[in-house]
């Protein structure tokens, strides 16, 4: 996965990738949000990158 895809993951997507700890997922999601804002990336709609896997870009 490219970093651009990783920062688009949602909670379910992180869990599917093996991030089991809720606290770790929350910290990562907050960090991802900051990265998306700084890099000018739009926030994906809920479920866009979810447990079904990342969409092809």
HUDALIN-V554377 format. One record per backbone hydrogen bond with DSSP energy under -0.5 kcal/mol. NH is the residue of the N-H (numbers start at 1). CO is the residue of the C=O. If there is no record, write none. Layout:
# HUDALIN-V554377
nh-><NH;NH>
co-><CO;CO>
This chain:
# HUDALIN-V554377
nh-><5;6;7;8;9;10;13;14;15;16;17;18;19;20;25;26;27;28;29;30;31;32;33;34;35;36;37;38;39;40;40;41;48;50;50;53>
co-><2;2;3;5;6;49;49;10;11;12;13;15;14;18;21;22;23;24;25;26;27;28;29;30;31;32;33;34;35;36;37;36;45;48;53;50>
